[in-house]
């Protein structure tokens, strides 16, 4: 069964190649972007996990968000 890339939650590389090939270059704008831009992601932790996160962060003298960032960096290093 083929998945529809327009509605599939996980589009694959190449799914939109045919559509992109029809775009006229005059209708495309290029922007350098802002190197100082930031991205914030809201992570939802509830119940006992939220309480656990708060306890660990407090014990380490950090904010919960800083602790999550540290955990992500540590996890990435362990798989590299």
N, C-alpha and C positions, 0 to 999 in steps of 0.2 A: 504494500500500500504506500503510495507516494504521499509525502507530507507537503502541505501548502506553505511555502516560505513566508507568505504574508500573514499567516495566522499561527504558524508553529512557534512555540515558545523558544526554540533553539535553532534559528536559521543556520545553515551550513555555508562554508565558503563556496562561492560560485552561484548561490541561489538567485542572486539578483543581477548576474552578469548580462543576461539578455536585456533586462530593463535598463541597466546603466549604459549599455551600448547605444541606446536610442536617444540619449540625452544630447542635445545640441550644446557644444562647448560655449556658445554665447550665453547660455542660461546658467553657467556655473561660475560661482565666485570663490576665490581663494582668500582665506584669511590666515595670517600668521598665528593668531592666538595671543594670549597674554601669558608670558612665562611666570608671572606672579600669581596666576589664578590658582585657586584651591578647590578641592572637591571634598564635600562632607557627605558621609554615608551614615544614615541613621540605623543603628543596630538595636533591635528590640530583644531585651533579656528580661524574663519574668520570673516571678516566684522565688524558689530557693536559689536558682542560678543568679538572679539579680542580687539577692542578699549575699551570696557567696562572693560575687564580684565586688560588692561594696566593702566587705570585710577584708578581702585580699588587698584591694587598692588602699584602704586606710592603713593596713599593716605596713605597706610599702611606702606610705607617705605620698601616694599618687591619687589623681582623679581616676574614676573608672574608665573614662575614654582613653586616658594615657596608658593605663594598664592594658586595655584591649590592643592598642597600637603596638605596645611592647610585645605582647603575646604573638601578634601577627608577624612581627619582624623575627622573633625567635623561631617561630614555626617555619618561616621561609628559609632561614639559615640552615635549619635541620634537614631540609629536603634538597638543598643545593649541593 
